[in-house]
Amino acid sequence: MRLIFDQNISHRILKELPDRFSDATTIKSEGLINATDKEIWEFAKKSNLTIVTQDSDFNDLNSVYGFPPKIIWLRLGNLLTIQIAKIILTQEEEIINFINNKAYGCFEITHEDFK
């Protein structure tokens, strides 16, 4: 799964994910720590990456420019890195379906998904 984790998610998340996520990367790993959201969005588009974020800015960019890149928007508040990794794993099938569906650009994960 080709994911790029935004800077609001610790780069340590890569250590918490299993090998099947070996194609995942982070803003820090790609040297984009001081890049604008638009620059990150363009990088993800060019690199065929899905952005995983906790803020709405990338969804706003998709509203203006369309997709790709696709966005996974974690609307869960402040969580530990291990908690975010567990959520990604819990939602893995839905994430794969979202990435493969050409009709949608943003997949929101909220507290409602875990009630």
C-alpha positions in Angstrom: 0.0 0.0 0.0 1.5 3.3 -1.1 0.8 5.7 1.7 2.5 8.9 2.8 1.9 10.0 6.4 1.6 13.7 6.9 3.8 15.5 9.4 1.1 15.6 12.0 1.6 11.8 12.3 4.9 10.6 13.7 7.4 9.1 11.3 7.7 6.3 13.8 4.5 4.9 12.5 6.4 3.0 9.9 7.9 0.8 12.6 4.5 0.0 13.9 3.1 -1.3 10.6 3.6 -4.8 9.2 5.8 -5.6 6.1 2.8 -5.4 3.8 3.1 -1.6 4.3 6.7 -1.5 3.3 5.9 1.0 0.5 4.6 3.5 3.0 6.6 6.6 3.7 6.5 9.8 5.6 6.8 13.5 4.9 10.0 13.4 7.0 11.5 10.5 5.0 10.8 12.3 1.8 12.5 15.5 2.9 9.2 17.5 2.8 9.1 18.6 6.4 9.0 22.3 5.5 7.0 21.9 2.3 3.6 23.5 1.8 0.5 21.3 1.7 0.3 22.0 -2.1 3.9 20.8 -2.6 3.1 17.6 -0.6 -0.1 17.1 -2.5 1.9 17.4 -5.8 4.6 15.0 -4.6 1.9 12.5 -3.6 0.2 12.8 -7.0 3.4 12.4 -8.9 4.5 9.5 -6.8 1.1 7.7 -6.8 0.8 7.9 -3.0 -2.3 8.2 -0.8 -1.9 10.9 1.9 -2.8 10.0 5.5 -3.5 13.1 7.5 -5.2 14.4 10.6 -6.1 17.8 9.1 -8.7 19.0 6.5 -6.2 20.9 4.3 -5.6 18.0 1.8 -9.3 17.4 1.5 -9.7 21.0 0.7 -7.1 20.7 -2.1 -8.9 17.7 -3.5 -12.1 19.8 -3.6 -10.3 22.4 -5.6 -8.0 20.3 -7.8 -9.6 16.9 -7.8 -7.8 13.6 -7.2 -5.4 11.8 -7.3 -3.9 11.9 -4.8 -6.4 10.3 -2.6 -6.7 11.3 1.0 -7.2 9.3 4.2 -8.4 11.8 6.8 -8.1 10.6 10.4 -10.7 12.6 12.3 -10.0 11.1 15.7 -8.3 13.7 17.8 -4.9 13.3 19.3 -3.8 9.7 19.4 -0.6 7.8 20.1 1.3 6.6 17.1 0.6 3.0 18.1 -3.2 3.8 18.2 -3.0 5.3 14.7 -1.2 2.2 13.4 -3.9 -0.1 15.0 -6.7 2.0 13.3 -4.9 1.7 9.9 -4.7 -2.1 10.4 -8.3 -2.3 11.5 -9.5 -0.3 8.5 -7.1 -2.0 6.0 -9.8 -3.7 3.9 -11.8 -0.5 3.7 -8.7 1.5 2.8 -7.8 -0.9 0.0 -11.3 -0.7 -1.4 -11.2 3.1 -1.2 -7.8 3.3 -3.0 -9.0 1.0 -5.7 -12.3 2.9 -6.2 -11.9 5.6 -8.8 -15.1 7.4 -7.7 -13.8 8.8 -4.3 -11.0 11.0 -3.3 -11.3 11.2 0.5 -11.8 8.4 3.0 -12.7 9.8 6.5 -12.1 7.7 9.6 -14.0 9.0 12.6 -14.8 7.9 16.1 -18.1 6.7 14.7 -16.2 3.9 12.9 -15.3 2.4 16.3 -18.5 2.4 18.2 
